[in-house]
């Protein structure tokens, strides 16, 4: 089947490569000419496990092509998959302008009736707005074409997106046309068993995505609050985790406390859900509390550094982990941003390292003289007063505590991901502070 994918970012490129792998003829369009040029040479411009090989294979087989020509892209597909950005507006609502731009392109260039798949995370009603724009363009052209819009939210996790797409735990497809829903559902039959494909109306499919991310964000924020309480009353949050994780009604996933959630999805989607509630006249109190709790949590490591070091002015702080999580170079809304901003505001200098996000970080902090991006964990801590750990890369766990102790002048480690054992850290002569585990 001929598929046009709009957007060559994390979601669009993964979807395009995986559908090409399944044998479809996929053309991906993106306005970023530099990105298109890289992709045409089989180079993926961001870190995502397994995606490089998949893109290179599909480009070589001619099943995956790239363009920045929207007219060519609109004429190609019988199915048009929208994976463009839907960032938050200043009021927390979703900016749908890129969806509407894609809709206009389809309406002006399609050569037959089409099925449009909204893969981008967008609020209830966005699918109808896309359909109306396409139909309006068809009417302006005086052509008898029609458009059906199906909502097919993504549930990909950064770092495991390819695996998640090829072996999903569920696929959600929602729309008003049973035929269009069935056609889109058929795209996934080589990946997933039929019982894992959930068909529903478009509004419900749109809300599923927001509900899932808000639920995960709420779980994270609540665990972070429990961790802060554990510190205050002398409990160990790791023991609390074990105790509640054994309850089958709760389970043991997403119980790890930390310095807050980040990334391109959770912060944006929680904000959008709150905004959707306001428009609908429904107070989303839990979602609002989740966002507020996260806003406070991202500053926890700064508070711990100040507790142990006092005034941070003139201090050199090493930061391990700049991406919002391990397995990716995605720094969007990463908790490390808040940490580094706090440190700079306090007059400290920063020596930072991330196994995957070095290039992204160098570009992001290019104009910041007090931030030095290093190429190894060992280089980052050398000569620093203290270490702050902001992401859970496995590489960090393998660094001997004795090496950390000898490199840091003040031997202070504040661990936002609880990577190390507090007793082992103390034995190495380190003043160690995790999240919800007390301090030595």
GIQUIUR-V20568 format. One record per backbone hydrogen bond with DSSP energy under -1.0 kcal/mol. NH is the residue of the N-H (numbers start at 1). CO is the residue of the C=O. If there is no record, write none. Layout:
NH:CO / NH:CO
//
This chain:
3:25 / 4:79 / 5:27 / 6:81 / 7:29 / 13:9 / 14:10 / 15:11 / 16:12 / 17:13 / 18:14 / 19:15 / 20:16 / 21:17 / 22:18 / 23:20 / 24:19 / 25:1 / 26:63 / 27:3 / 28:65 / 29:5 / 30:67 / 33:31 / 36:32 / 37:33 / 38:34 / 39:35 / 40:36 / 42:39 / 43:38 / 51:48 / 54:50 / 55:51 / 56:52 / 57:53 / 58:54 / 59:55 / 60:56 / 61:57 / 62:59 / 63:58 / 64:58 / 65:26 / 67:28 / 73:69 / 74:70 / 75:71 / 77:73 / 78:2 / 79:2 / 80:115 / 81:4 / 82:117 / 83:6 / 89:93 / 92:89 / 95:87 / 100:96 / 101:97 / 102:98 / 103:99 / 104:100 / 105:101 / 106:102 / 107:103 / 108:104 / 109:105 / 110:106 / 114:146 / 115:78 / 116:148 / 117:80 / 118:150 / 119:82 / 119:117 / 120:82 / 126:123 / 129:125 / 130:126 / 131:127 / 132:128 / 133:129 / 134:130 / 135:131 / 136:132 / 137:133 / 138:134 / 139:135 / 140:136 / 141:137 / 143:138 / 148:114 / 150:116 / 151:174 / 152:118 / 160:157 / 164:160 / 165:161 / 166:162 / 167:163 / 171:196 / 173:198 / 174:151 / 175:200 / 181:177 / 182:178 / 183:179 / 184:180 / 185:181 / 186:182 / 187:184 / 188:185 / 189:186 / 191:188 / 192:188 / 196:193 / 197:194 / 198:171 / 200:173 / 205:201 / 206:202 / 207:203 / 208:204 / 209:205 / 210:206 / 211:207 / 212:208 / 213:209 / 214:210 / 215:211 / 216:212 / 217:213 / 218:214 / 219:215 / 220:216 / 221:217 / 222:218 / 223:219 / 224:220 / 225:221 / 226:222 / 227:223 / 228:224 / 229:225 / 230:226 / 231:227 / 232:228 / 233:229 / 234:230 / 235:230 / 237:436 / 240:236 / 241:237 / 242:238 / 243:239 / 244:240 / 245:241 / 247:244 / 250:247 / 251:247 / 263:332 / 269:265 / 270:266 / 271:267 / 272:268 / 273:269 / 274:270 / 275:271 / 276:272 / 277:273 / 278:274 / 279:275 / 280:276 / 282:277 / 285:283 / 288:284 / 289:285 / 290:286 / 291:287 / 292:288 / 293:289 / 294:290 / 295:291 / 296:292 / 297:293 / 298:294 / 299:296 / 300:297 / 303:299 / 304:300 / 305:301 / 306:302 / 307:303 / 308:304 / 309:305 / 310:306 / 314:347 / 315:312 / 317:349 / 318:386 / 319:351 / 320:388 / 321:353 / 324:330 / 334:331 / 337:334 / 339:335 / 340:336 / 341:337 / 342:338 / 343:339 / 344:340 / 345:341 / 346:342 / 347:344 / 348:343 / 349:315 / 350:370 / 351:317 / 352:372 / 353:319 / 361:357 / 362:358 / 363:359 / 364:360 / 365:361 / 368:365 / 371:368 / 372:350 / 374:352 / 380:376 / 381:377 / 382:378 / 383:407 / 384:381 / 385:316 / 386:316 / 387:412 / 388:318 / 389:414 / 390:320 / 396:393 / 399:396 / 404:400 / 405:401 / 406:402 / 407:403 / 408:404 / 409:384 / 410:385 / 413:431 / 414:387 / 415:433 / 416:389 / 425:421 / 426:422 / 427:423 / 428:424 / 429:426 / 430:425 / 431:411 / 433:413 / 440:432
//
